[in-house]
Amino acid sequence: MIDLYTWATPNGRKVSIMLEELGLDYNVHQINITKGEQHTPEFMAISPNNMIPGIVDSGGPGGEPFPMFETGAILIYLAEKTESELYPKDFKKRMVTLQWLMWQMGGVGPTFGQAHHFMFNPSEVVPYGQERYHKEAKRLYKVMNTRMQDNRYLAGGDYSVADIATFPWVDRFRRHQVDLAEFPNVKRWHEELWERPAVKKGMEVPFYNQ
Ligand SMILES: N[C@@H](CCC(=O)N[C@@H](CS)C(=O)NCC(=O)O)C(=O)O
């Protein structure tokens, strides 16, 4: 059994979508980051970076309970544990998938997160920060749009952990004020992924908001 510690954010939903795609049983524990619940010693024993999401796999390596944080690592762990092709076994395909997963982890997540911070931080308006991260977010949309000109999915082959990691962030396009009509391949991909039952269910954990 997997215990998922999460909140209604893009990083949290990467893992709930993955668990739904894999058909794994899991318990959801809400960590309300707007109330500081990510800082409790109990949660930090799972996620020492005091950020959601975290998981504990009661049947981890060696049959022992295994805590994990960092979504990229969690997605790879769950795929490897279940021998899922969402993280392909073929070495070349796996390395292409890993590149696009790392692109999400190092680029899309932090950049869109900073864009939201500068757009919606009520304490101080910093136009330089707003412009910098909005521009960088649009650059990343352009990269994605170009990548999916000739590819249905980000990793080039089949639907993969790279798509799962990126989808919940792109779903916040309205919040970071990006018009998907400017990026038709991303729009097509976003619409297609919304049709997947596991995506629909995973996006509602622990509840849906944009
Ligand atoms: N690199 C981390 C990022 C996780 C992250 O940014 N989590 C945010 C929510 S989306 C969080 O918990 N923020 C709490 C805080 O800023 O105190 C991952 O992929 O797991």
The ligand as a MOL file (V3000), in Angstrom:
LIG
                    3D

  0  0  0     0  0            999 V3000
M  V30 BEGIN CTAB
M  V30 COUNTS 20 19 0 0 0
M  V30 BEGIN ATOM
M  V30 1 N 11.0570 19.6350 -6.6240 0
M  V30 2 C 9.9570 19.3350 -5.7440 0
M  V30 3 C 9.0490 20.5440 -5.6790 0
M  V30 4 C 7.8900 20.3290 -4.7510 0
M  V30 5 C 7.1420 21.6300 -4.5070 0
M  V30 6 O 7.4840 22.6930 -5.0350 0
M  V30 7 N 6.0860 21.5620 -3.6900 0
M  V30 8 C 5.3270 22.7430 -3.3360 0
M  V30 9 C 3.8870 22.6200 -3.7700 0
M  V30 10 S 3.7210 22.4540 -5.5310 0
M  V30 11 C 5.3230 22.8880 -1.8150 0
M  V30 12 O 5.1810 21.9210 -1.1060 0
M  V30 13 N 5.4760 24.0990 -1.3040 0
M  V30 14 C 5.4420 24.3380 0.0900 0
M  V30 15 C 6.2190 25.5440 0.4880 0
M  V30 16 O 6.6500 26.2850 -0.4060 0
M  V30 17 O 6.3960 25.7530 1.6950 0
M  V30 18 C 9.2180 18.1010 -6.2700 0
M  V30 19 O 9.1620 17.9370 -7.4780 0
M  V30 20 O 8.7430 17.2830 -5.4760 0
M  V30 END ATOM
M  V30 BEGIN BOND
M  V30 1 1 1 2
M  V30 2 1 2 3
M  V30 3 1 2 18
M  V30 4 1 3 4
M  V30 5 1 4 5
M  V30 6 2 5 6
M  V30 7 1 5 7
M  V30 8 1 7 8
M  V30 9 1 8 9
M  V30 10 1 8 11
M  V30 11 1 9 10
M  V30 12 2 11 12
M  V30 13 1 11 13
M  V30 14 1 13 14
M  V30 15 1 14 15
M  V30 16 2 15 16
M  V30 17 1 15 17
M  V30 18 2 18 19
M  V30 19 1 18 20
M  V30 END BOND
M  V30 END CTAB
M  END
